[in-house]
Amino acid sequence: MADGFGGDDPGHALALDIYSLLSQKAVTPADISVLNSIFNYAGILILALLLFRLKLSFASFLLLAAGPLIADQFHATSPHPAQFGCACLVALFPLALLGLPATGSNRKTLVAWLALAVVGIAIAALFRQAIGLMGMVAGFMALAIHALARLRPRNNLTFKAAMAVALLISYQAPYLVLKARDAIFHLPPSTMLEQHGIWHNLYIGLGAAPNPFGIEWADANAKAAAERIDPSVVVSSPRYFDILREQYFEILAHHPIDVVVVYLRKLEITLKTGLPGRINVLEALLLLGFASAIYVSLSLRSKPGWTAVDAALIMSWIYIIFFIGQAMLFHYSIQYLFPIQIFFLLIIGVTAECIRSVIAFRIAGTSR
């Protein structure tokens, strides 16, 4: 696939080829949907196990009960439904790094979960580059918060450096898979990009709302723009993405106000996008913001210090911002936006758990 097409993430092709090799069966389109469901359910289960390990049992139960229902909202014989599982996997690193020290977990447990989380980011990068990128950036943000909050292990530069290198390597999983393929099967390097490539989507993303640039949200529009610069350019080749990057920054440099207006229009559409349950993104954000404010108010009065709930809330809000940012930069379609509901669910779960524990604590205090 990397040689024939390029510009697509290799996760599905790799997983289905491995299945075909082991089962000696030809892959059918239905297998794509089955793979998406298995991938999503596995991501839900692993994230729920980490929440349970963090003693966030209600949030874990809520994810196990409602997560599959959310994932099953979107079925297709395309790679897009697997974004839900990708989002679960990239949530592991910041949640483990920031949450496990608060529960008194030992170093071996922390390292084991972080190792699994790094593998999760690598798998997410294979299946969906944009979400893998979110995972790497969130990982670096978590390392910064870990240092500022002075969580265990403290002042260990070797540990932080190792985690930073692991994050960088995990995001390069698609590149490394292609290099391994070339080495094992003695193939020449691919002339195509082994991942989605962000410049194509950034360029046509300017056409996802009314704009003065004559750009449309269509692959053919990006192809035509690249061919105007270089008629011989091959779609999805490195040269193709270089041209679109130059075109994007040229538009940004000469029409910054127009670009900002386009992004604000897309943000408006994103916030008005309906979610299941007759609620839109903006209404959900307001409710979750209110829930988070209640938690902060309660925690300032009663909690002793940093907790796993803090880690879960910070991680969830980081990814909510990332998915809204992706909608602004690329497209607000629900097929790209629907994994945001995982983090809505987590905020509801951990906030309810916090309120329950505070009420139980006060009842116990009154009875004494």
ABEGO torsion letter per residue (X at the ends): XAAAAEGBBAAAAAAAAAAAAAAGBBBBAAAAAAAAAAAAAAAAAAAAAAAAAAGBAAAAAAAAAAAAAAAAABBBBBAAAAAAAAAAAAAAAAAAAAAAAAAGBBAAAAAAAAAAAAAAAAAAAAABAAAAAAAAAAAAAAAAAAAAAGBOBBGBAAAAAAAAAAAAAAAAAAAAAAAAAAAAAGBBBBABBABAEAAAAAAAAAAABBBAAGBBBBAAAAAAAAAAABAABBBGBAAAAAAAAAAAAAAAAABAAAAAAAAAAAAAAAAABBBBGGBBAAAAAAAAAAAAAAAAAAAAAABAEBBAAAAAAAAAAAAAAAAAAAAAABBABAAAAAAAAAAAAAAAAAAAAAAAAAAAAAAAAAAX
